[in-house]
Each structure stands twice: as structure tokens, then as C-alpha cells.
């Protein structure tokens, strides 16, 4: 599935519901999912409805335990500072293939870093390193995906709303 400049997994997608659709037990924890898995490709109509805020659609990040994107989702009032900090950090680390998008509101930023088919464990390790570097300059108000401490149904990312 092609969303802006992203090539996301297109075998299925997730749609947010108003109530809990699934209870998932994972690593002795219970998760209550509000995103329902739909086992078919995302249609252009559904993508348009997502962009018009009629539905909230998410895409899976994992395919058989591997990912092509590392994602950092920021939610906070210092979104402009976070945006500039990420660009500066990535420049210093020579990370060239990334995209920054606006989420559901102006305070939500999504950073997609393109990677070559990384295992969940390696992706988790790299994201923790990046997160530690960001924490040196900014209060942590972001989450990183994929995350090995979460079940597969939680290693999903809401589709972006606007390219920055």
C-alpha cells in the first residue's frame, strides 16, 4: 500500500473502533485492542476517508517478524523543536532515508526511517539507541515502533495525515 512516500504492508490493515475488539495476552500482560484487523488490501476510498478523519486506519509494521520502517511517534507541545532535533540528529548520524509526517493533530509527528528488512529485535535495539540520543535534548514524549515488548497487533502505526 502506497501512502505518501511510504510503501507499507498491503496484505491487511487495521481500523479503529469505538470499543475493545480483542483482548490479547502477551508476556504475562493483557492488552485491549481497539484496532480491528481487516484481512484485505486498503482501498483508495478508505484511505481518503482516513485523510478526511472519518476513520482511523493503521498499517502493520511487521511482516513475519521483520520490518522495513522504524517509527518514532511524537505527541507534545514541542513538536517543532522535535522536528528540527530529529533532522539535526539524523544529519549527524548520516541517516538519509526518512520521512516526517503530521499525525491526527499538529502536536503529533510521525518519523518513518527506511531500513532494509530488520528483525524485530534489531529494530527495537536501534530505536532504543535513537530514543536515548533524543532524550539528551528533549523530554521523552514519543514512542518507538516496532517494539519487542508489544504484541504484533500493537506494532501498527496510524497512517499519516500530512507530509511535512
N, C-alpha and C positions, 0 to 999 in steps of 0.2 A: 504494500500500500504506500503510495507516494503522498506525503503531507508536507507542504512547503518544499524544503530541500532534503527531507528525510525519507529514506527507504525503510519502512517498518515492516514487521512480520505481517503477512496478509492472509494467513490461514484462519485467523479468528480475531475478534476484538472484544472489548468489554463495554457495557453500557451501565451507567449509574442508575440505581433505583432508589426510591424513597424509603425503602425498608431493607432490612437484612435479608439477603438472598441465600447465604451459605454460612455455615459455621465450620471453621477449619481448625483442626488440632494439629499443631506443628511444634516440634521441640518442647513438649510439655506446656505449651501456651495455646490459648484459644483465641482465634481471630474471627471477627464477624464482618463478612464481606458485604458491601453494598453494591459492588460491581458484579453484574451477571455476565458470564462468558457466553458469547454468541459464536457458534462454530460455522461461520461463513465469512467471506471477504466483506470488508467495509464498502458500502456503495457511495458514489458521489453525493447522492441525496442526503444520506446520513451525515456525511462529512459537512455538507452545507448547513444542516440542522444543528450540528455541533458548533460551527462557527457563528451561528445566529443565537447561541445559548439556549436552544430548545431542548437539547440533550447534552449530557456529558459523556464523551466517548474516550476510552483509554485503549492503548495498544500494549501488547505483551513485549517485554524486553528480552525474555529468554526463549531460546529455541533449542530444545534438547540439552539444556544446561549451559548454553553458550549465548553470548550477546555480541552485537555489533555497535552498541552505543553505551557509553557511561553517561548517566544523567545526574545533574545537580539541580534540585528544585529549591529556589529561594522564596520565602514568604516573609516580607517585613518592610518597614518604612524606609530602610536604607537601600532600596532596590537599585537606585542609580549608582551609589557607591559600590555595591556588589558587582554591578555590570562592569564598571571600569576596573575594579580589582581583578576580576576574572580575566579580562582582556590583557591586563598587565602581567598577571601570573602566567597565563598561557604563552604569552610572548617570551617571557623569561625562560620557560620550560620548553620552548620550541614546539608547542602544541599548535598545529596549524589548522587541523580539520575539526572545527567545532561550529555550532550554530547556537545563537541565543534568541529565545522567543519569549513573548509575553504570554502568561497563563491567563486564567479567567479574569483577573483584575490587574491593574497596573503594578500592584505590590508583589505580584507573583512572576518570577522569572524562571525559565527553564533553559538549562545549558546542556546541549547534546554534544558529546565528544565522540567522534567516529573512531572506532577501533577495529582491528582485524580479528574477528571471531575469538573472543576471550572467554575462558571458562568463568563460571560464576565466582569461584574463589579468587582468581587473578583480578577480575573486575572489582571485587569487593576490596582487595588489597590496594589497588591503585586509587580507588575512590577515597579510602581512608587516608592515604598519603596527601591527596589534594585537599581533603577536608581539613587536615591538620595545618597545612600551609595557609589556607583561608582563615582559620581560627586565630592565627597570629595577628591578623589585621582587623577582624570583624567578629562581633558576637555571633555565635552559631544560630542561624535561623534558616537552615536549609536541611534537606535530606538528600541522601545519595542512593541511587538505584542503578543496577540491581544490588540487592543486599542479601547476603547468605543467611542472615538471621530471620528472613521473612519467607513465607511460603510462595510458591510460584504465582498464585493468584494475586499476591500483593506486589510482585515485581512487575508492575504495569505502570505506564505513565499516561497521564491525561494528555490528549492531543493538544498542541499549542493553538493559540487563537490568532497570534500576530507575529510576524517576523520583525526582529529589531535590527 
